[in-house]
Amino acid sequence: MKKLAILVSGKGTNMRHILQAISNGTLSNFKVDLVISDRKCIAIQYAKTVNIPTVYLDYLEKEKKIFLSKKIDSLLLKYTPDVIVLSGFLSILDAELCKKWNKKIINIHPSLLPKYGGKGMYGMKVHQEVINNKEKISGATVHYVTKSIDSGGVILKKSCRISSKETPISLSKKISIIEEEILIKSLNYFF
């Protein structure tokens, strides 16, 4: 049985996709041992309701990156996950943590990286930029997490066409379907 740790900051949509895939047998050889949140959010509340050990890391803004990475590392050492999934996790992990857990931390990004990646590019901000730039294609990418934001090796990507009447919300819905598919495939095939 492979152990997962999931890091969250918001609704935890992809965390729920993982839990559903475990429940329905699509990810039959995985279990979620830990959910870590960097802020009070719906995802951490949900994880508690399904009896997954959860940790909320409170911090002062000036101490954020160093404090958070050290606390996360300490928890990961305790739970020893095989894979760490960033599920809408908005904090930046420091280089030391990324190096220590190299090829074990993955992220799902709502664009076809390297396009629309990097600091400040997440969620609706990505979709708005894609539409502003009149792109014809977008998609999602599962990649390894490294010290450089959204620059780790690609595990899987999938694209979709963008209609002329696309909005950030409609694009978000299309991308969410792709994210679920390639995240579950990535876990099944590469881990």
NUDO-367840 format. One record per residue (C-alpha): residue number from 1; residue in three letters; chain; x, y, z. Coordinates in Angstrom, 2 decimals. Layout:
{seq->NUM	type->ala	mol->A	c1->X	c2->Y	c3->Z}
...
END
This chain:
{seq->1	type->met	mol->A	c1->0.00	c2->0.00	c3->0.00}
{seq->2	type->lys	mol->A	c1->1.47	c2->3.36	c3->-1.05}
{seq->3	type->lys	mol->A	c1->1.04	c2->6.24	c3->1.35}
{seq->4	type->leu	mol->A	c1->0.00	c2->9.70	c3->0.22}
{seq->5	type->ala	mol->A	c1->0.36	c2->13.04	c3->1.95}
{seq->6	type->ile	mol->A	c1->-1.72	c2->15.84	c3->0.45}
{seq->7	type->leu	mol->A	c1->-1.01	c2->19.56	c3->0.92}
{seq->8	type->val	mol->A	c1->-4.01	c2->21.86	c3->0.54}
{seq->9	type->ser	mol->A	c1->-4.96	c2->25.54	c3->0.73}
{seq->10	type->gly	mol->A	c1->-8.54	c2->25.74	c3->-0.56}
{seq->11	type->lys	mol->A	c1->-11.48	c2->23.61	c3->-1.59}
{seq->12	type->gly	mol->A	c1->-9.43	c2->20.44	c3->-2.06}
{seq->13	type->thr	mol->A	c1->-11.10	c2->19.41	c3->-5.31}
{seq->14	type->asn	mol->A	c1->-8.18	c2->17.24	c3->-6.41}
{seq->15	type->met	mol->A	c1->-7.84	c2->15.81	c3->-2.90}
{seq->16	type->arg	mol->A	c1->-11.48	c2->14.69	c3->-3.17}
{seq->17	type->his	mol->A	c1->-10.78	c2->13.19	c3->-6.60}
{seq->18	type->ile	mol->A	c1->-7.97	c2->11.15	c3->-5.06}
{seq->19	type->leu	mol->A	c1->-10.15	c2->10.01	c3->-2.15}
{seq->20	type->gln	mol->A	c1->-12.93	c2->9.04	c3->-4.56}
{seq->21	type->ala	mol->A	c1->-10.49	c2->7.09	c3->-6.75}
{seq->22	type->ile	mol->A	c1->-9.22	c2->5.23	c3->-3.68}
{seq->23	type->ser	mol->A	c1->-12.79	c2->4.51	c3->-2.59}
{seq->24	type->asn	mol->A	c1->-13.92	c2->3.21	c3->-5.99}
{seq->25	type->gly	mol->A	c1->-10.78	c2->1.11	c3->-6.50}
{seq->26	type->thr	mol->A	c1->-9.19	c2->3.16	c3->-9.29}
{seq->27	type->leu	mol->A	c1->-6.28	c2->3.87	c3->-6.91}
{seq->28	type->ser	mol->A	c1->-6.59	c2->0.57	c3->-5.05}
{seq->29	type->asn	mol->A	c1->-3.01	c2->0.46	c3->-3.82}
{seq->30	type->phe	mol->A	c1->-3.00	c2->3.96	c3->-2.24}
{seq->31	type->lys	mol->A	c1->-4.14	c2->5.44	c3->1.03}
{seq->32	type->val	mol->A	c1->-4.07	c2->9.02	c3->2.28}
{seq->33	type->asp	mol->A	c1->-2.23	c2->9.15	c3->5.60}
{seq->34	type->leu	mol->A	c1->-1.97	c2->12.90	c3->6.09}
{seq->35	type->val	mol->A	c1->-3.46	c2->16.19	c3->4.92}
{seq->36	type->ile	mol->A	c1->-1.54	c2->19.39	c3->5.67}
{seq->37	type->ser	mol->A	c1->-2.99	c2->22.86	c3->5.23}
{seq->38	type->asp	mol->A	c1->-1.25	c2->26.23	c3->5.28}
{seq->39	type->arg	mol->A	c1->-4.53	c2->28.05	c3->6.00}
{seq->40	type->lys	mol->A	c1->-8.00	c2->27.37	c3->7.34}
{seq->41	type->cys	mol->A	c1->-9.91	c2->25.94	c3->4.40}
{seq->42	type->ile	mol->A	c1->-12.70	c2->23.66	c3->3.25}
{seq->43	type->ala	mol->A	c1->-10.25	c2->20.90	c3->2.30}
{seq->44	type->ile	mol->A	c1->-8.85	c2->20.47	c3->5.80}
{seq->45	type->gln	mol->A	c1->-12.36	c2->20.45	c3->7.26}
{seq->46	type->tyr	mol->A	c1->-13.41	c2->17.77	c3->4.78}
{seq->47	type->ala	mol->A	c1->-10.35	c2->15.60	c3->5.50}
{seq->48	type->lys	mol->A	c1->-11.26	c2->15.68	c3->9.20}
{seq->49	type->thr	mol->A	c1->-14.81	c2->14.49	c3->8.45}
{seq->50	type->val	mol->A	c1->-13.44	c2->11.41	c3->6.67}
{seq->51	type->asn	mol->A	c1->-11.02	c2->10.67	c3->9.54}
{seq->52	type->ile	mol->A	c1->-7.74	c2->11.47	c3->7.81}
{seq->53	type->pro	mol->A	c1->-5.05	c2->12.87	c3->10.12}
{seq->54	type->thr	mol->A	c1->-4.84	c2->16.60	c3->9.46}
{seq->55	type->val	mol->A	c1->-2.44	c2->19.36	c3->10.42}
{seq->56	type->tyr	mol->A	c1->-3.09	c2->23.06	c3->10.06}
{seq->57	type->leu	mol->A	c1->0.14	c2->25.06	c3->10.08}
{seq->58	type->asp	mol->A	c1->-0.35	c2->28.58	c3->11.36}
{seq->59	type->tyr	mol->A	c1->2.49	c2->31.02	c3->10.78}
{seq->60	type->leu	mol->A	c1->3.53	c2->34.64	c3->10.73}
{seq->61	type->glu	mol->A	c1->3.84	c2->36.02	c3->7.19}
{seq->62	type->lys	mol->A	c1->7.53	c2->36.98	c3->7.62}
{seq->63	type->glu	mol->A	c1->8.38	c2->33.44	c3->8.75}
{seq->64	type->lys	mol->A	c1->6.20	c2->31.71	c3->6.19}
{seq->65	type->lys	mol->A	c1->8.52	c2->29.93	c3->3.75}
{seq->66	type->ile	mol->A	c1->11.19	c2->28.72	c3->6.20}
{seq->67	type->phe	mol->A	c1->8.76	c2->27.87	c3->9.00}
{seq->68	type->leu	mol->A	c1->6.33	c2->26.11	c3->6.71}
{seq->69	type->ser	mol->A	c1->8.95	c2->24.00	c3->4.93}
{seq->70	type->lys	mol->A	c1->10.58	c2->22.90	c3->8.20}
{seq->71	type->lys	mol->A	c1->7.22	c2->21.98	c3->9.73}
{seq->72	type->ile	mol->A	c1->6.16	c2->20.12	c3->6.58}
{seq->73	type->asp	mol->A	c1->9.47	c2->18.23	c3->6.47}
{seq->74	type->ser	mol->A	c1->9.07	c2->17.23	c3->10.12}
{seq->75	type->leu	mol->A	c1->5.57	c2->15.88	c3->9.44}
{seq->76	type->leu	mol->A	c1->6.67	c2->14.06	c3->6.28}
{seq->77	type->leu	mol->A	c1->9.50	c2->12.38	c3->8.17}
{seq->78	type->lys	mol->A	c1->6.96	c2->11.19	c3->10.76}
{seq->79	type->tyr	mol->A	c1->4.42	c2->9.86	c3->8.23}
{seq->80	type->thr	mol->A	c1->6.94	c2->8.78	c3->5.52}
{seq->81	type->pro	mol->A	c1->4.67	c2->9.11	c3->2.47}
{seq->82	type->asp	mol->A	c1->5.59	c2->7.55	c3->-0.85}
{seq->83	type->val	mol->A	c1->4.10	c2->10.50	c3->-2.73}
{seq->84	type->ile	mol->A	c1->3.28	c2->14.07	c3->-1.69}
{seq->85	type->val	mol->A	c1->0.55	c2->15.76	c3->-3.74}
{seq->86	type->leu	mol->A	c1->0.09	c2->19.51	c3->-3.85}
{seq->87	type->ser	mol->A	c1->-3.67	c2->19.95	c3->-4.25}
{seq->88	type->gly	mol->A	c1->-4.18	c2->23.65	c3->-4.75}
{seq->89	type->phe	mol->A	c1->-1.41	c2->24.32	c3->-2.23}
{seq->90	type->leu	mol->A	c1->-0.51	c2->28.00	c3->-2.56}
{seq->91	type->ser	mol->A	c1->2.58	c2->28.34	c3->-0.37}
{seq->92	type->ile	mol->A	c1->6.01	c2->28.04	c3->-1.94}
{seq->93	type->leu	mol->A	c1->8.20	c2->25.23	c3->-0.60}
{seq->94	type->asp	mol->A	c1->11.86	c2->26.03	c3->-0.02}
{seq->95	type->ala	mol->A	c1->14.67	c2->24.54	c3->-2.13}
{seq->96	type->glu	mol->A	c1->15.95	c2->22.32	c3->0.67}
{seq->97	type->leu	mol->A	c1->12.60	c2->20.57	c3->1.11}
{seq->98	type->cys	mol->A	c1->12.18	c2->20.13	c3->-2.65}
{seq->99	type->lys	mol->A	c1->15.65	c2->18.60	c3->-2.93}
{seq->100	type->lys	mol->A	c1->15.17	c2->16.32	c3->0.08}
{seq->101	type->trp	mol->A	c1->11.87	c2->14.95	c3->-1.27}
{seq->102	type->asn	mol->A	c1->13.01	c2->15.00	c3->-4.91}
{seq->103	type->lys	mol->A	c1->10.73	c2->13.05	c3->-7.30}
{seq->104	type->lys	mol->A	c1->8.22	c2->12.47	c3->-4.49}
{seq->105	type->ile	mol->A	c1->6.38	c2->15.81	c3->-4.55}
{seq->106	type->ile	mol->A	c1->3.99	c2->16.37	c3->-7.44}
{seq->107	type->asn	mol->A	c1->1.73	c2->19.25	c3->-8.40}
{seq->108	type->ile	mol->A	c1->-1.16	c2->19.69	c3->-10.77}
{seq->109	type->his	mol->A	c1->-1.14	c2->22.99	c3->-12.64}
{seq->110	type->pro	mol->A	c1->-4.08	c2->24.36	c3->-14.68}
{seq->111	type->ser	mol->A	c1->-2.15	c2->25.12	c3->-17.86}
{seq->112	type->leu	mol->A	c1->0.14	c2->23.47	c3->-20.37}
{seq->113	type->leu	mol->A	c1->3.43	c2->24.23	c3->-18.68}
{seq->114	type->pro	mol->A	c1->5.74	c2->26.00	c3->-19.22}
{seq->115	type->lys	mol->A	c1->3.02	c2->28.41	c3->-20.41}
{seq->116	type->tyr	mol->A	c1->1.21	c2->30.30	c3->-17.65}
{seq->117	type->gly	mol->A	c1->3.31	c2->28.93	c3->-14.82}
{seq->118	type->gly	mol->A	c1->5.39	c2->30.55	c3->-12.12}
{seq->119	type->lys	mol->A	c1->4.83	c2->32.79	c3->-9.14}
{seq->120	type->gly	mol->A	c1->1.32	c2->34.19	c3->-8.88}
{seq->121	type->met	mol->A	c1->-0.08	c2->31.95	c3->-11.61}
{seq->122	type->tyr	mol->A	c1->-2.78	c2->29.75	c3->-10.12}
{seq->123	type->gly	mol->A	c1->-6.50	c2->29.04	c3->-10.46}
{seq->124	type->met	mol->A	c1->-8.63	c2->31.65	c3->-12.16}
{seq->125	type->lys	mol->A	c1->-5.60	c2->33.89	c3->-12.73}
{seq->126	type->val	mol->A	c1->-4.25	c2->31.31	c3->-15.15}
{seq->127	type->his	mol->A	c1->-7.55	c2->30.91	c3->-16.99}
{seq->128	type->gln	mol->A	c1->-8.00	c2->34.68	c3->-17.27}
{seq->129	type->glu	mol->A	c1->-4.52	c2->35.09	c3->-18.77}
{seq->130	type->val	mol->A	c1->-5.12	c2->32.25	c3->-21.24}
{seq->131	type->ile	mol->A	c1->-8.33	c2->33.94	c3->-22.42}
{seq->132	type->asn	mol->A	c1->-6.78	c2->37.44	c3->-22.45}
{seq->133	type->asn	mol->A	c1->-4.06	c2->36.11	c3->-24.75}
{seq->134	type->lys	mol->A	c1->-6.65	c2->34.53	c3->-27.07}
{seq->135	type->glu	mol->A	c1->-5.11	c2->31.07	c3->-26.80}
{seq->136	type->lys	mol->A	c1->-6.81	c2->28.33	c3->-28.81}
{seq->137	type->ile	mol->A	c1->-5.65	c2->25.48	c3->-26.55}
{seq->138	type->ser	mol->A	c1->-5.14	c2->25.10	c3->-22.82}
{seq->139	type->gly	mol->A	c1->-4.97	c2->22.14	c3->-20.48}
{seq->140	type->ala	mol->A	c1->-3.36	c2->20.85	c3->-17.32}
{seq->141	type->thr	mol->A	c1->0.03	c2->19.47	c3->-16.33}
{seq->142	type->val	mol->A	c1->1.13	c2->17.12	c3->-13.57}
{seq->143	type->his	mol->A	c1->4.78	c2->17.78	c3->-12.75}
{seq->144	type->tyr	mol->A	c1->7.44	c2->17.19	c3->-10.14}
{seq->145	type->val	mol->A	c1->7.97	c2->20.01	c3->-7.67}
{seq->146	type->thr	mol->A	c1->11.41	c2->21.61	c3->-7.63}
{seq->147	type->lys	mol->A	c1->12.85	c2->24.79	c3->-6.15}
{seq->148	type->ser	mol->A	c1->11.82	c2->26.67	c3->-9.32}
{seq->149	type->ile	mol->A	c1->8.06	c2->27.25	c3->-9.38}
{seq->150	type->asp	mol->A	c1->6.21	c2->25.12	c3->-11.96}
{seq->151	type->ser	mol->A	c1->9.50	c2->24.09	c3->-13.61}
{seq->152	type->gly	mol->A	c1->9.90	c2->20.46	c3->-12.54}
{seq->153	type->gly	mol->A	c1->9.80	c2->17.57	c3->-14.97}
{seq->154	type->val	mol->A	c1->6.46	c2->16.89	c3->-16.61}
{seq->155	type->ile	mol->A	c1->4.75	c2->13.62	c3->-15.67}
{seq->156	type->leu	mol->A	c1->1.58	c2->14.02	c3->-17.76}
{seq->157	type->lys	mol->A	c1->-0.16	c2->16.77	c3->-19.76}
{seq->158	type->lys	mol->A	c1->-3.47	c2->16.93	c3->-21.51}
{seq->159	type->ser	mol->A	c1->-4.99	c2->19.70	c3->-23.60}
{seq->160	type->cys	mol->A	c1->-8.42	c2->20.95	c3->-24.59}
{seq->161	type->arg	mol->A	c1->-9.68	c2->23.41	c3->-27.17}
{seq->162	type->ile	mol->A	c1->-10.85	c2->26.85	c3->-26.12}
{seq->163	type->ser	mol->A	c1->-14.01	c2->28.15	c3->-27.75}
{seq->164	type->ser	mol->A	c1->-14.37	c2->31.77	c3->-28.87}
{seq->165	type->lys	mol->A	c1->-17.00	c2->32.25	c3->-26.15}
{seq->166	type->glu	mol->A	c1->-14.90	c2->30.75	c3->-23.35}
{seq->167	type->thr	mol->A	c1->-14.92	c2->32.43	c3->-19.94}
{seq->168	type->pro	mol->A	c1->-12.50	c2->31.81	c3->-17.06}
{seq->169	type->ile	mol->A	c1->-15.29	c2->29.89	c3->-15.30}
{seq->170	type->ser	mol->A	c1->-16.15	c2->27.67	c3->-18.28}
{seq->171	type->leu	mol->A	c1->-12.46	c2->27.03	c3->-18.93}
{seq->172	type->ser	mol->A	c1->-11.95	c2->26.20	c3->-15.27}
{seq->173	type->lys	mol->A	c1->-14.65	c2->23.52	c3->-15.51}
{seq->174	type->lys	mol->A	c1->-13.00	c2->21.96	c3->-18.60}
{seq->175	type->ile	mol->A	c1->-9.58	c2->22.01	c3->-16.95}
{seq->176	type->ser	mol->A	c1->-10.92	c2->20.50	c3->-13.72}
{seq->177	type->ile	mol->A	c1->-12.05	c2->17.40	c3->-15.63}
{seq->178	type->ile	mol->A	c1->-8.60	c2->17.10	c3->-17.21}
{seq->179	type->glu	mol->A	c1->-6.86	c2->17.61	c3->-13.86}
{seq->180	type->glu	mol->A	c1->-8.77	c2->14.74	c3->-12.28}
{seq->181	type->glu	mol->A	c1->-7.97	c2->12.41	c3->-15.17}
{seq->182	type->ile	mol->A	c1->-4.25	c2->13.09	c3->-15.41}
{seq->183	type->leu	mol->A	c1->-3.68	c2->13.26	c3->-11.65}
{seq->184	type->ile	mol->A	c1->-5.19	c2->9.81	c3->-11.12}
{seq->185	type->lys	mol->A	c1->-3.33	c2->8.42	c3->-14.16}
{seq->186	type->ser	mol->A	c1->-0.06	c2->9.93	c3->-12.89}
{seq->187	type->leu	mol->A	c1->-0.43	c2->8.26	c3->-9.53}
{seq->188	type->asn	mol->A	c1->-1.39	c2->4.91	c3->-11.05}
{seq->189	type->tyr	mol->A	c1->1.27	c2->4.81	c3->-13.77}
{seq->190	type->phe	mol->A	c1->4.25	c2->6.58	c3->-12.27}
{seq->191	type->phe	mol->A	c1->4.08	c2->5.71	c3->-8.61}
END
